[in-house]
Amino acid sequence: MMSPLAPLLLAFRPFIDPLPIGNSSAWVALFIPLVILVSVAYKTIKLRDLRELPRKSAILALQIFIFMGAAAAGLWVLTLFA
């Protein structure tokens, strides 16, 4: 017996028909706390002395923001000229 969700799951083609995110861009604001929490969690595991945690995790979060922005800008330029 087939599940009632099977036709919906079979019809989903992620790269051809992506799921809509709505008209609001408020979900992008969740990127900031996500990056901060990931950098704090990563540095908590890696550091021997937790007194360095705020500075090191801030540096890592800043690096993530910069490189994600550069990647987004690069992909945006690629879509303009491709």
C-alpha positions as a Markdown table, in Angstrom:
| # | Residue | x | y | z |
|---|---|---|---|---|
| 1 | Met | 0.0 | 0.0 | 0.0 |
| 2 | Met | 1.3 | 3.4 | -1.0 |
| 3 | Ser | 1.6 | 6.3 | 1.5 |
| 4 | Pro | -0.6 | 9.3 | 0.8 |
| 5 | Leu | 2.6 | 11.5 | 0.7 |
| 6 | Ala | 4.3 | 9.4 | -2.0 |
| 7 | Pro | 2.9 | 11.3 | -5.0 |
| 8 | Leu | 4.0 | 14.6 | -3.4 |
| 9 | Leu | 7.5 | 13.3 | -2.6 |
| 10 | Leu | 7.9 | 11.8 | -6.1 |
| 11 | Ala | 6.8 | 15.1 | -7.7 |
| 12 | Phe | 9.5 | 17.0 | -5.8 |
| 13 | Arg | 12.5 | 17.8 | -8.0 |
| 14 | Pro | 14.8 | 20.0 | -5.9 |
| 15 | Phe | 17.0 | 21.7 | -8.6 |
| 16 | Ile | 14.2 | 21.9 | -11.2 |
| 17 | Asp | 11.3 | 23.0 | -9.0 |
| 18 | Pro | 12.7 | 24.4 | -5.7 |
| 19 | Leu | 10.4 | 24.9 | -2.8 |
| 20 | Pro | 9.1 | 28.5 | -2.5 |
| 21 | Ile | 10.4 | 30.5 | 0.4 |
| 22 | Gly | 7.6 | 33.1 | 0.3 |
| 23 | Asn | 7.6 | 36.8 | -0.4 |
| 24 | Ser | 9.4 | 37.7 | 2.8 |
| 25 | Ser | 13.2 | 37.7 | 3.1 |
| 26 | Ala | 13.0 | 37.5 | 6.9 |
| 27 | Trp | 14.5 | 34.0 | 6.8 |
| 28 | Val | 17.8 | 35.5 | 5.8 |
| 29 | Ala | 18.1 | 37.2 | 9.2 |
| 30 | Leu | 18.4 | 33.7 | 10.7 |
| 31 | Phe | 21.8 | 33.4 | 9.0 |
| 32 | Ile | 23.4 | 35.7 | 11.5 |
| 33 | Pro | 22.6 | 33.8 | 14.7 |
| 34 | Leu | 23.3 | 30.5 | 12.9 |
| 35 | Val | 26.9 | 31.6 | 12.0 |
| 36 | Ile | 27.5 | 33.0 | 15.5 |
| 37 | Leu | 26.3 | 29.8 | 17.2 |
| 38 | Val | 28.3 | 27.5 | 14.8 |
| 39 | Ser | 31.5 | 29.5 | 15.4 |
| 40 | Val | 31.1 | 29.5 | 19.2 |
| 41 | Ala | 30.3 | 25.7 | 19.2 |
| 42 | Tyr | 33.3 | 25.0 | 16.9 |
| 43 | Lys | 35.7 | 27.1 | 18.9 |
| 44 | Thr | 34.5 | 25.7 | 22.2 |
| 45 | Ile | 35.5 | 22.2 | 21.0 |
| 46 | Lys | 38.8 | 23.3 | 19.5 |
| 47 | Leu | 40.3 | 25.7 | 22.1 |
| 48 | Arg | 42.3 | 24.5 | 25.1 |
| 49 | Asp | 41.8 | 27.8 | 27.0 |
| 50 | Leu | 38.3 | 29.1 | 27.0 |
| 51 | Arg | 39.4 | 32.6 | 27.9 |
| 52 | Glu | 40.1 | 33.1 | 24.2 |
| 53 | Leu | 36.6 | 31.9 | 23.2 |
| 54 | Pro | 34.9 | 35.3 | 22.6 |
| 55 | Arg | 37.7 | 36.7 | 20.4 |
| 56 | Lys | 38.4 | 33.6 | 18.5 |
| 57 | Ser | 34.7 | 32.9 | 17.8 |
| 58 | Ala | 34.2 | 36.5 | 16.7 |
| 59 | Ile | 37.1 | 36.2 | 14.3 |
| 60 | Leu | 35.7 | 32.9 | 12.9 |
| 61 | Ala | 32.2 | 34.4 | 12.5 |
| 62 | Leu | 33.6 | 37.4 | 10.7 |
| 63 | Gln | 35.5 | 35.1 | 8.3 |
| 64 | Ile | 32.4 | 33.1 | 7.6 |
| 65 | Phe | 30.4 | 36.3 | 6.9 |
| 66 | Ile | 33.1 | 37.6 | 4.6 |
| 67 | Phe | 33.6 | 34.4 | 2.6 |
| 68 | Met | 29.8 | 33.7 | 2.3 |
| 69 | Gly | 29.4 | 37.3 | 1.1 |
| 70 | Ala | 32.2 | 36.8 | -1.4 |
| 71 | Ala | 30.7 | 33.5 | -2.6 |
| 72 | Ala | 27.2 | 35.1 | -3.0 |
| 73 | Ala | 28.7 | 38.1 | -4.9 |
| 74 | Gly | 30.6 | 35.7 | -7.1 |
| 75 | Leu | 27.6 | 33.6 | -7.9 |
| 76 | Trp | 25.5 | 36.7 | -8.5 |
| 77 | Val | 28.1 | 38.0 | -11.0 |
| 78 | Leu | 28.2 | 34.6 | -12.6 |
| 79 | Thr | 24.4 | 34.6 | -13.1 |
| 80 | Leu | 24.6 | 38.1 | -14.7 |
| 81 | Phe | 27.0 | 37.1 | -17.4 |
| 82 | Ala | 26.2 | 33.4 | -17.9 |
